[in-house]
Amino acid sequence: MKLGIEMEFWTVDEQGKLADGRALPEEHEQIAPEFIAPLVEVRTSPHETEDSLRRELQSVLQTALTAARSEGLHLVPLGTPLTSAAPDATCDRGRLFEDIYGGQITSAKNCAGTHVHFEKTEPVRQLNLLTALDPALALVNSSPYYLGERRQQSSRAHAYRQQSNDEFARYCGLWSYTDSVSEWNDRVETAFELFKDVAASNGVEADTVEAHFCPEDTMLNPVRLREATPTVEWRAPDTALPSETVQLAFDMGRIVEQTATKSVGVERDGNDPNHIEIPSFGDLRDLSDTAISQGLGSVAVREYLSEMGFDPSTYDPLADRLIGPDVLSTAEARQMRLLAAQLLRDDVATLVDDDDPVAAKPAV
C-alpha cells in the first residue's frame, strides 16, 4: 500500500514571533501555502517504502529550512502556536471561510496538523479502521497549549473538535462508522448542503460556494474519502517531528493494509485471524477524548493502541516534553517555538541516517 504525508509548520522570525512564510512555497513544488500567512505545508508523493518517503521528506524539508533561513525564518513543528494567532486569511477560500463562519474559525487559525494519505483499496474497511485508530493521535501529540493556556495533551484536536459551535464542529469532529461508500458520500453531500445553508445565512451565495468548494473539500474531519486522488485520508494527529510522523504513518500503514484480506467490524469473531475487531463508536469516542486529554499518560489508551498493533513505548510525544507554566507569556511562547524549531532541524538532519544511535530527546 502506498502512502504519502502532508505536514503543516508554523513560520516564525528570529525572535520566535509568528511571521509571513508565503515566500517558502516558491522554492519547491512540494511546499504549499496554507490559508494564513504563518503556516506552510510540506508534502510528499506516495511511497511504498519508509526509506524512500524519509528521503523525499528530508529533501523537501532541507529545501524549506534553507529557504526559511534566507528569509530570517524558522519552521516550528507544534500542533498550536502556543499563544493566540489571529492573522487574516490570504486566499479566496480562506476569506470565504471567514465570511461564512466568522469567529468560529479561530481554532483553524491556531492548529497545525498532519495528513496521511493511504492508497484507496478497500474504502469501507479503511474508513472504519482509520476511524477506530483515532486514539493513535496520542502517539505524536505536540502541544498541550492553546491560546496561551495549558489545556489538553493535544490542544489542537480538542480545539478543532470541541471549541466550535455546531455550524463548524460538524465538519471537524469524528464521524461514526459507515456501511458503504454510497452511505458515506450521502453524508458528505448532506453536509455540503448544510454548508451552503450556513453560507447563505451569512450572505454568501450558493454559486460562490460552488465556485470555490466541492463537497469533500468542506470536510475537515479526522477521516476523509478523497475520490479525486484517490486516497483515504487520516487527519487526526498534530504536526510533530518528522521522524515520529513517518514512524506513525508506516505503523498505521502496516495495520491498514490488512484490510485487503481482513474484515473490519464491531462484532466479535473470537480469534478469527481474518477479522479486525473495533470498539463500538461510543467506546471509541471515550478513548479518543482520553487520548486528546491525557495522551500516552492514559493506561487505557496505551493498552488499546497495543491491542491494535502499535508499540507506544517507541514514541516520545513532544507534548510530554513541553515543560512550562500553566499560562504562557508571549516571551515564553516565543522561546518555546525557537527551541522546537531547533529540534526540527536536528530531526531533519538524521531523518534517513539509521546508523546513528538514537539520542536522548531533550525537554523543551
QUISUL-V135268 format. One record per residue. RES is the residue in one small letter. NEAR is the number of other ideal C-beta (glycine too) atoms within 10 Angstrom. D_FIRST is the distance of its C-alpha to the first C-alpha in Angstrom with 1 decimal. Layout:
BEGIN
res: [RES	RES]
near: [NEAR	NEAR]
d_first: [D_FIRST	D_FIRST]
END
This chain:
BEGIN
res: [m	k	l	g	i	e	m	e	f	w	t	v	d	e	q	g	k	l	a	d	g	r	a	l	p	e	e	h	e	q	i	a	p	e	f	i	a	p	l	v	e	v	r	t	s	p	h	e	t	e	d	s	l	r	r	e	l	q	s	v	l	q	t	a	l	t	a	a	r	s	e	g	l	h	l	v	p	l	g	t	p	l	t	s	a	a	p	d	a	t	c	d	r	g	r	l	f	e	d	i	y	g	g	q	i	t	s	a	k	n	c	a	g	t	h	v	h	f	e	k	t	e	p	v	r	q	l	n	l	l	t	a	l	d	p	a	l	a	l	v	n	s	s	p	y	y	l	g	e	r	r	q	q	s	s	r	a	h	a	y	r	q	q	s	n	d	e	f	a	r	y	c	g	l	w	s	y	t	d	s	v	s	e	w	n	d	r	v	e	t	a	f	e	l	f	k	d	v	a	a	s	n	g	v	e	a	d	t	v	e	a	h	f	c	p	e	d	t	m	l	n	p	v	r	l	r	e	a	t	p	t	v	e	w	r	a	p	d	t	a	l	p	s	e	t	v	q	l	a	f	d	m	g	r	i	v	e	q	t	a	t	k	s	v	g	v	e	r	d	g	n	d	p	n	h	i	e	i	p	s	f	g	d	l	r	d	l	s	d	t	a	i	s	q	g	l	g	s	v	a	v	r	e	y	l	s	e	m	g	f	d	p	s	t	y	d	p	l	a	d	r	l	i	g	p	d	v	l	s	t	a	e	a	r	q	m	r	l	l	a	a	q	l	l	r	d	d	v	a	t	l	v	d	d	d	d	p	v	a	a	k	p	a	v]
near: [16	15	24	22	24	19	27	19	29	29	25	25	17	11	12	23	13	24	19	15	26	17	15	26	18	10	16	18	9	20	20	15	18	23	20	23	18	24	25	25	20	23	18	23	13	16	21	12	10	17	12	14	24	21	15	17	26	20	16	22	26	15	16	25	20	12	20	23	12	11	16	11	24	24	26	28	29	28	34	29	25	31	21	15	19	11	14	11	19	16	13	12	13	20	14	20	24	18	14	24	20	12	10	18	18	19	24	22	21	25	27	26	23	26	22	25	24	25	18	18	15	19	19	20	20	24	24	25	26	26	23	27	25	22	26	26	29	33	28	27	29	30	33	26	28	26	19	18	14	18	19	22	29	33	30	28	31	21	24	29	21	14	19	21	10	10	17	24	15	18	19	21	17	17	18	12	18	19	9	11	14	10	10	20	15	12	17	19	12	12	18	20	11	15	23	21	12	18	22	14	10	14	9	18	11	13	8	17	19	13	10	16	18	13	18	18	13	21	23	19	21	25	23	23	23	16	15	8	15	12	22	26	21	29	21	29	30	30	31	30	23	24	18	22	24	25	20	22	25	19	21	24	20	12	18	26	17	17	23	11	10	16	16	22	16	14	8	9	12	6	6	11	8	9	15	21	16	19	16	12	16	9	13	21	15	14	21	26	18	19	29	27	19	17	25	20	16	18	10	13	25	20	12	23	23	12	10	19	15	23	12	18	9	11	21	16	27	25	26	17	15	22	8	17	10	10	11	20	12	13	10	17	23	21	16	22	26	18	17	26	23	13	18	24	15	14	19	22	14	15	19	18	9	9	5	8	5	10	8	7	16	10	11	18]
d_first: [0.0	3.8	6.6	10.3	13.4	17.0	19.9	23.5	26.5	30.2	32.6	35.9	39.0	40.8	42.4	39.2	40.0	37.4	37.6	36.5	33.4	33.2	34.0	30.8	28.4	30.8	29.6	26.0	23.9	21.2	23.9	24.9	27.9	27.8	30.5	32.9	34.1	33.3	29.5	27.0	23.3	21.2	17.8	15.1	13.1	9.3	8.2	6.1	9.1	11.3	14.3	13.6	12.9	16.0	18.0	17.4	18.1	21.1	22.4	22.3	23.8	26.5	27.4	27.6	29.7	32.0	32.6	33.2	35.7	37.6	38.0	39.2	36.1	33.6	30.1	29.9	26.8	28.4	27.3	30.8	33.6	35.6	38.6	38.9	37.4	38.9	38.4	38.7	35.8	35.4	33.9	34.9	32.1	32.9	36.6	36.0	34.3	37.4	39.6	37.9	37.4	39.9	39.9	37.1	34.6	35.9	32.9	30.6	32.7	32.5	28.8	26.0	22.4	18.8	16.1	12.4	10.4	7.1	6.0	8.6	8.3	11.0	12.8	15.7	14.1	11.8	14.9	17.0	15.0	14.5	18.2	19.0	17.4	19.7	21.9	19.4	20.8	23.7	21.8	22.3	25.3	27.2	30.4	32.9	35.2	35.5	38.5	40.1	40.1	38.2	36.6	33.3	30.7	28.4	31.2	28.7	27.0	30.5	32.0	29.3	29.3	32.9	35.2	35.2	37.2	35.7	35.7	33.0	31.5	30.1	27.6	26.6	26.5	24.1	24.0	24.4	22.0	21.8	22.6	21.1	19.6	23.2	24.6	22.2	23.2	26.8	26.6	25.4	28.2	30.7	29.8	30.2	33.6	34.6	33.5	35.8	38.5	38.3	38.4	41.4	43.2	42.9	44.1	40.9	41.0	38.2	38.3	37.6	34.7	33.1	33.7	31.6	29.0	26.8	26.2	22.6	23.9	26.6	24.2	23.7	22.5	20.1	17.5	17.3	16.0	15.8	16.8	17.5	14.3	12.6	10.7	11.5	13.3	14.5	17.9	19.7	20.2	22.9	22.5	23.1	23.3	20.3	19.7	19.5	17.3	14.7	15.3	14.9	11.6	10.0	12.2	11.0	7.3	8.6	10.6	8.7	6.2	9.8	10.5	9.5	12.7	14.7	16.9	17.4	21.0	24.1	26.0	26.6	25.8	27.3	25.3	23.1	20.1	18.3	18.8	17.8	21.0	21.2	24.5	26.7	26.3	29.6	28.8	25.5	27.6	30.0	27.3	25.8	29.4	30.0	26.9	28.2	31.7	31.6	28.2	27.7	31.5	31.0	31.0	29.5	26.5	25.9	26.4	24.0	21.2	21.9	21.9	18.4	17.1	18.0	20.8	22.9	25.3	22.9	23.1	26.3	26.1	28.2	30.1	31.6	33.0	34.6	38.1	40.6	43.1	42.5	43.5	42.6	45.0	44.0	44.7	42.7	39.7	40.0	40.3	37.2	35.2	36.4	35.6	32.1	31.9	33.0	30.4	27.8	29.4	29.5	25.9	24.7	27.0	25.3	21.7	20.8	23.9	22.9	26.4	28.4	29.2	27.9	30.8	32.2	31.0	34.1	35.2	35.7]
END
